[in-house]
Amino acid sequence: MTQGIDCSSPLTEQTATAIAKAGYKFAARYLVPDTYAWKRLTPSEAQAITAAGMQIVSVFETSANRPEGGAPAGQSDGTAAYKEARSIGQPLGSTIYFAVDYDASPSDFNAIEAYLRAASAQIPGYQTGVYGSYAVIEEMAKRKACRNFWQTYAWSRGKTSESANIYQYQNNVQVVGVTVDLNRSFGNEGWWNTNGEEAVTMTADDANKIIKFLSAAWFAAINQQDKDEFNRLANEVRKAAGLPPQ
């Protein structure tokens, strides 16, 4: 079991180092567009977290109940998350969590599943995770809507899912002057660092599915710059799966 934090405030080199010295091994931060600059993870912050000796957990959230928007919202958010992940240097094979940050009811579950599946289709090379209550984690695990699960104690009514890779157990705690939430993790978190370590190993079958997606995008691309980028990404996927480049 590993202790970590999540927070909306960007970490500096000083605060990241102090949090790591306090015994925390990972920091969950927001992978969001620059319109949410107040909580956005940047490349320099990712490097500071890594230099402090912590792993990074990426989470996408713009509004608490965004997943109620179903597949259209998931497609949009997945596209935005992918753009951020690539620009920040998040290694392929690691996880992007999508937040369900409210007390979702069973009537919301179909929309949440559709949201996650649509988001997943837009992040080739990455694993998909969900953050949410016990009920959300249990239901999405049962439906196999994603691979990784981050449960919050909020709205969980004292229950803990056996599917949880990360468990958020306390909110609004001061650690070295930074307001954070406290978490513990249990393995297969999908975290990462700027050294490219700790990414989830990709299977050849998964790689071939992603390459098929990228090939379709290559044929649809209009300019050579986009085609070159799709070729580069395909070779990154091959590398992650231990396949020879082409």
C-alpha positions as CSV (number, residue, x, y, z in Angstrom):
1,M,0.0,0.0,0.0
2,T,1.3,3.4,-1.0
3,Q,0.4,6.8,0.3
4,G,-0.2,9.8,-2.0
5,I,-2.1,13.0,-2.5
6,D,-4.2,14.8,-5.0
7,C,-4.7,18.5,-5.3
8,S,-6.0,21.2,-7.5
9,S,-3.2,23.6,-6.7
10,P,-0.1,23.3,-9.0
11,L,3.0,22.1,-7.1
12,T,6.3,23.8,-7.3
13,E,9.7,22.3,-7.0
14,Q,9.7,23.3,-3.3
15,T,6.3,22.0,-2.4
16,A,6.7,18.8,-4.4
17,T,9.9,18.1,-2.5
18,A,8.4,18.8,0.9
19,I,5.4,16.6,0.2
20,A,7.7,13.7,-0.9
21,K,9.7,14.2,2.3
22,A,6.5,14.0,4.3
23,G,6.2,10.4,3.0
24,Y,3.9,10.6,0.0
25,K,4.9,8.6,-3.1
26,F,2.5,9.9,-5.7
27,A,0.6,13.1,-6.6
28,A,-2.6,13.1,-8.7
29,R,-3.0,16.2,-10.8
30,Y,-5.4,17.6,-13.4
31,L,-4.8,16.9,-17.1
32,V,-7.0,19.7,-18.5
33,P,-6.9,22.4,-21.2
34,D,-5.3,25.8,-20.6
35,T,-8.7,27.4,-20.0
36,Y,-8.4,25.6,-16.6
37,A,-4.9,27.0,-16.0
38,W,-5.5,27.4,-12.2
39,K,-5.4,23.6,-11.8
40,R,-3.7,22.4,-14.9
41,L,-0.6,20.1,-14.8
42,T,2.2,21.5,-16.8
43,P,5.4,19.9,-18.1
44,S,7.6,21.8,-15.6
45,E,5.4,20.7,-12.7
46,A,5.5,17.1,-13.9
47,Q,9.3,17.3,-13.9
48,A,9.3,18.8,-10.4
49,I,7.1,16.0,-9.1
50,T,9.3,13.4,-10.7
51,A,12.5,15.1,-9.4
52,A,11.0,14.9,-5.9
53,G,10.7,11.1,-6.3
54,M,6.9,10.9,-6.7
55,Q,4.8,9.3,-9.4
56,I,2.1,11.2,-11.2
57,V,-1.6,10.2,-11.6
58,S,-3.4,12.1,-14.4
59,V,-7.1,12.9,-14.0
60,F,-9.4,14.8,-16.4
61,E,-12.2,16.9,-14.9
62,T,-13.8,20.1,-16.1
63,S,-17.1,19.9,-14.2
64,A,-18.3,17.5,-11.5
65,N,-21.2,16.0,-13.4
66,R,-19.7,16.1,-16.9
67,P,-20.1,12.4,-17.5
68,E,-23.9,12.8,-17.5
69,G,-23.3,14.1,-21.0
70,G,-22.7,10.6,-22.2
71,A,-20.8,9.7,-25.4
72,P,-20.6,13.3,-26.9
73,A,-19.1,14.6,-23.7
74,G,-16.7,11.7,-23.6
75,Q,-15.6,12.1,-27.1
76,S,-14.8,15.8,-26.5
77,D,-13.1,15.2,-23.2
78,G,-11.1,12.3,-24.5
79,T,-9.8,14.4,-27.4
80,A,-8.8,17.2,-25.0
81,A,-7.2,14.7,-22.6
82,Y,-5.2,13.1,-25.4
83,K,-3.9,16.5,-26.6
84,E,-2.8,17.4,-23.0
85,A,-1.2,14.0,-22.4
86,R,0.9,14.2,-25.6
87,S,1.9,17.8,-25.0
88,I,3.0,17.1,-21.4
89,G,5.0,14.0,-22.3
90,Q,2.9,11.5,-20.5
91,P,4.2,8.1,-21.6
92,L,1.9,5.7,-23.6
93,G,0.7,2.8,-21.5
94,S,-0.1,4.9,-18.5
95,T,-3.6,5.8,-17.4
96,I,-5.8,8.9,-17.8
97,Y,-8.6,8.9,-15.2
98,F,-11.9,10.6,-15.9
99,A,-13.8,12.0,-12.9
100,V,-17.4,11.3,-11.9
101,D,-17.3,13.8,-9.1
102,Y,-20.8,13.6,-7.8
103,D,-23.2,11.2,-6.1
104,A,-24.2,9.4,-9.3
105,S,-27.4,7.3,-9.2
106,P,-28.1,4.1,-11.1
107,S,-30.0,6.1,-13.7
108,D,-26.7,7.8,-14.6
109,F,-24.8,4.6,-15.2
110,N,-25.5,4.1,-18.9
111,A,-24.4,7.7,-19.6
112,I,-21.3,7.3,-17.5
113,E,-20.4,4.1,-19.4
114,A,-21.0,5.7,-22.7
115,Y,-18.8,8.7,-21.6
116,L,-15.9,6.4,-20.6
117,R,-16.0,4.3,-23.7
118,A,-16.2,7.4,-26.0
119,A,-13.3,9.0,-24.1
120,S,-11.3,5.8,-24.3
121,A,-11.6,5.8,-28.1
122,Q,-10.0,9.2,-28.2
123,I,-6.8,8.3,-26.2
124,P,-5.1,5.6,-28.2
125,G,-2.1,4.2,-26.4
126,Y,-3.3,5.2,-23.0
127,Q,-5.4,3.2,-20.5
128,T,-8.7,4.6,-19.3
129,G,-9.6,5.0,-15.6
130,V,-12.6,6.3,-13.7
131,Y,-12.7,8.3,-10.4
132,G,-15.9,8.1,-8.5
133,S,-18.0,6.6,-5.6
134,Y,-18.2,3.0,-4.6
135,A,-21.3,2.5,-6.7
136,V,-19.6,4.0,-9.8
137,I,-16.5,1.9,-9.4
138,E,-18.4,-1.3,-8.8
139,E,-20.7,-0.7,-11.8
140,M,-18.0,0.4,-14.2
141,A,-15.9,-2.5,-13.2
142,K,-18.8,-4.9,-13.7
143,R,-19.4,-3.4,-17.2
144,K,-15.7,-3.5,-18.0
145,A,-16.0,0.2,-19.1
146,C,-12.4,0.9,-18.3
147,R,-9.2,-0.6,-16.8
148,N,-8.3,1.4,-13.8
149,F,-10.4,2.5,-10.8
150,W,-9.9,5.4,-8.3
151,Q,-12.6,5.4,-5.6
152,T,-13.4,8.3,-3.3
153,Y,-14.9,7.7,0.1
154,A,-17.4,10.5,-0.7
155,W,-20.9,9.1,-1.4
156,S,-19.5,5.6,-0.8
157,R,-21.4,5.2,2.5
158,G,-18.5,3.4,4.2
159,K,-17.9,0.8,1.4
160,T,-14.7,0.1,-0.4
161,S,-14.5,-1.6,-3.7
162,E,-12.1,-4.5,-4.2
163,S,-11.6,-3.2,-7.8
164,A,-10.1,0.1,-6.5
165,N,-6.5,0.7,-7.5
166,I,-6.5,4.0,-5.6
167,Y,-8.7,5.0,-2.7
168,Q,-9.2,8.6,-1.7
169,Y,-9.9,8.6,2.1
170,Q,-9.8,12.2,3.3
171,N,-10.3,15.7,1.8
172,N,-8.9,19.2,2.5
173,V,-5.9,18.3,4.6
174,Q,-2.9,20.7,5.0
175,V,0.4,19.1,4.0
176,V,3.4,21.5,4.1
177,G,1.0,24.4,3.5
178,V,-0.8,22.9,0.5
179,T,-4.4,21.8,0.7
180,V,-4.6,18.2,-0.5
181,D,-6.7,15.1,-0.4
182,L,-5.2,11.9,0.9
183,N,-5.1,8.6,-1.0
184,R,-3.7,5.2,-0.7
185,S,-3.0,2.9,-3.6
186,F,-2.9,-0.9,-4.1
187,G,-1.1,-1.5,-7.4
188,N,-1.8,-1.1,-11.1
189,E,-2.4,2.6,-10.6
190,G,-1.3,3.5,-14.1
191,W,0.8,6.3,-12.8
192,W,3.9,7.7,-14.6
193,N,6.8,10.1,-14.4
194,T,8.9,12.2,-16.8
195,N,11.6,9.5,-16.9
196,G,9.1,7.3,-18.8
197,E,9.0,4.7,-16.0
198,E,6.2,2.8,-14.4
199,A,4.0,2.8,-17.5
200,V,1.7,-0.2,-17.9
201,T,3.1,-2.8,-20.3
202,M,1.1,-3.0,-23.5
203,T,0.2,-6.2,-25.1
204,A,0.8,-6.8,-28.8
205,D,-3.0,-7.3,-29.3
206,D,-3.7,-3.9,-27.8
207,A,-0.9,-2.3,-29.8
208,N,-2.3,-3.7,-33.1
209,K,-5.8,-2.3,-32.2
210,I,-4.3,1.1,-31.6
211,I,-2.2,1.0,-34.7
212,K,-5.3,0.2,-36.7
213,F,-6.9,3.3,-35.3
214,L,-3.8,5.4,-36.1
215,S,-3.7,4.0,-39.6
216,A,-7.3,5.1,-40.2
217,A,-6.4,8.5,-39.0
218,W,-3.3,8.6,-41.3
219,F,-5.5,7.9,-44.3
220,A,-7.9,10.7,-43.2
221,A,-5.2,13.2,-42.6
222,I,-4.9,16.0,-45.2
223,N,-1.3,17.3,-44.6
224,Q,2.0,15.5,-44.4
225,Q,2.7,16.9,-40.9
226,D,-0.3,15.1,-39.5
227,K,0.7,11.9,-41.3
228,D,4.2,12.1,-39.9
229,E,2.8,12.5,-36.4
230,F,0.5,9.4,-36.8
231,N,3.5,7.4,-38.0
232,R,5.5,8.6,-35.0
233,L,2.7,7.6,-32.6
234,A,2.3,4.2,-34.2
235,N,6.0,3.5,-33.6
236,E,5.7,4.6,-30.0
237,V,2.9,2.1,-29.6
238,R,5.0,-0.6,-31.2
239,K,7.9,0.3,-28.8
240,A,5.6,0.1,-25.8
241,A,4.5,-3.4,-26.9
242,G,8.0,-4.6,-27.7
243,L,7.3,-4.7,-31.4
244,P,9.8,-3.6,-34.1
245,P,9.3,-0.1,-35.6
246,Q,8.2,0.4,-39.2
